[in-house]
Amino acid sequence: MLLNFAGLAVGLYAVQKLGGIKYIVFKMKNRGVAGVYEHRTSHFEQMGTPSKKIIFLGDSITEAGEWAELLNNPNAINRGIAGDVTQGVLLRLQSILEAEAEKVFLMIGVNDLIMRSPDYIIQNYRKILSRFQKESSQTKVFVQSVLPVNNQLRNTSIQNQDIKRLNKELQLLAQEFGYEYLDLHTLLKDSNGNLAEKYSVDGIHLNGLAYQQWKQFLNPYL
């Protein structure tokens, strides 16, 4: 009992130091990622996006990849932001378009599925791809599938049946726009359709082995 009270006291003290009730409301409202998005977007804006590069665009799964080192290619630029969603990509898309990248590898949408339907995500994807066609037509866009999750490792609040439905729509959308669809979902799933345990410790993010598999998959397109 004393240990429980001590733990509660430490937790309350930490919350108070971080801003009290306002901090709790902020975290609940923004799911804990708003500051990350704003800070990293600001970082990208200050640096600018080099032109004629290979851009990896997405959320934390993209951000965690050390793409230039992994691919042994200094032209690979990481534009992933933890917690990002399709609307977030739309809001920061202008700098990507202005860079006139040679290639863009796009993976986004898994975070949307916590609160949004596949139909909503597809609507935003359509806006993203439309802007590439109109404003950066020379860029080769690769629409990468959303990866499976493994709720046995941790409850992600995301269902693989929604991911499968979304990926079917993404494949059709990529074909409609004349872009290539890359099925990484099949590469990393297990026999039950979950993200294979050997590739993750939390059921959604990837370990080093998974990025090596991703790298090998991408080699023909680089």
N, C-alpha and C positions, 0 to 999 in steps of 0.2 A: 504493500500500500504506500509506504513512504517513498519507494522508488517511483511509483506512478505519479505521486504528487510532485516529486522532484523533476521528473520528465516533463510534466505539464507546465511547471513553473519555468523551466528552461525554454520550452517552446513559446510560452506567452512572452517571456522576456525578449526572445529573438524577434518575434513578430512586432513587438513594441519598438524595438530598435530599428526595424525596417520601415516603420511608418504606421503601425497599429491597424485600426479598422480600415483606413484608406488603402493600406497595402493589401489586406485580404480582399477587399472589393476589387482592386485593380487586378489581382491575380485571377480571381473568379471571372471577371468580365473579359479579360484578354487571354485567358488560358495560359498565362505565364510566358507568352512569347512575343508580346507586342514590343517590348524594349529591344529584344534581340533583333527583330525585323527592322525596326527604325535605326538602330545603331549600325547594323551591317549594311543596310541600304545606304546610309550616310557615308559609310566607309567606301562603298563602291562608287558613289557619286564623286567623292573627293579624288579618288584614284583615276576615275574614268575607265572606260572599257577599251582596251587596245583593239584596233581594227584588224580585219582579216585573220582572226584567230578561231580556234575551236572552243566553243563555250559549252560548259555543262551547267544547265539551268534547272533549278528545282528546290527541294526542301532539305531537311537535315540528312537524308540519305545521300543526296548529291554533295552537300557541304562536307560531309565526313571523308569524301574521297580525295586523296592527295593526287589529283589527276595528272599534273605535269610530271611528277616524280613516278607515279604509277605507270604512266604510258611512255615514260622517257621522252616526253615531247614538251618543250618549253612553250609551245603555242597553245597548250591546253589551259583554259582559264576557268576557274571555279566561281560560279555565281549561284551557289546554293545557300539557302537561308533556313535555319532550323525553324520548324513550325509553319513554314510558308504554305499557302494555299493558292488555288488558281487565280483568285481575285488579287492576291498579293503579287503574283507574277505579272498580271495585267497592269497593275499600278506602277511597276518598275520596268516595264518592257521597253520604254523609249530608248534608254541607254543601250540596251541590247541591240535594238534595231539600228541605231545610229552607228554601231560598231561595224556593221556590214560583215558579220562573221562568215567565214568560209562554211562552217558547220555548226549547228546547235543540237546538242543532245538534251532533250527535254524529258523530265520525269517529275510530275506533280499530280496531286489529287488525293493521296492517301489521307492527308489531314482533313481535307474537305469531308471525307466520308464519316467523320465523327459526328457532324451536324447536318451535312448536306446529302442530297440524293445524287446518283450517277447522272441523272438528266441535267441537274444544275451544273455539274462539273463539265459535262460535254458542251453546254452552252458557252462556258468560259473558254474551253479549249478552242471552240470554233472562232471566238473572237481573237484569241492568241494567234492561231494559224492564219486567219484572214489578214491580220496586221503584218505577219511575215510576208505573205504573198504580195501585199500592196506596197510595203515600205522597205522590204529587203529581199526582193525576189531572187537574188543570186545566192542567198543562203540556203544550204541544204539542211532541212530540219528532219531530225530523227525523233519520232514519237516513241519513247520507250514505255513499255507496259508498266502499270503500277504493280509493285511486288506483292506477293502474298504475305499474310501475317500469321503468327502462331499464338493463338490465345491460350494454349496449354502452358506456354512459358510465362505469359503475362496477359491479363485481360487488356486488350488494346481498345476496346469499344468499337472495333471495326470488324465487319464480317467478310469472310472470303467470297461469299456468294455475291456480295455487292462489288467486290473487286473484279471478279470474273465478268460480271455484267458490264462494268465500266470498261474493261479491256476490250471486250467485243465491240463496243461502240467506238473506242479509240482506234481500233484497227480499221473500221469502216471509215471513220473520219479522216485518218491518214491517207487512205486510198482516194477519198474524194478530193483531197487537196494535192495529191500527187507526191506525198511525202512517204518515207519508208517507216514502217512500224517494226519495232524491235521487241521480240517476245522474251524478255528477261524473266517474266513470271514463271514460265515453264522451266527455265534453267535452274531456278532456285527453290522450287517447291519440292515437297516430299511426296510419297505415294498417296497421302491423304489430302493433298492440295494445300497443305500448310507450308509456311516458310520453314525449310529444313532446319532442325535444331543445330546442325553443324555449322550453320551460317549466322547464328544469332544467339545472344544471351537474354534478350528482352522481348523477343517475338516480333520485332518490327525493324530495328536497326541492324546493320550488318557488321560482321567481323572481317578481319583481314582476308580470310579464305574466300569469302563471298566477293570481295573486291577483286581478288585475283581471277575468279571465274568471270566476273563482269568484264575485266580487262581482256581476257582471252576472247570473249564473245565479241567485243568491239573491234578487235584488231583488223578484221576485214573491211571495216567501214572507215578506218582512219588513214 
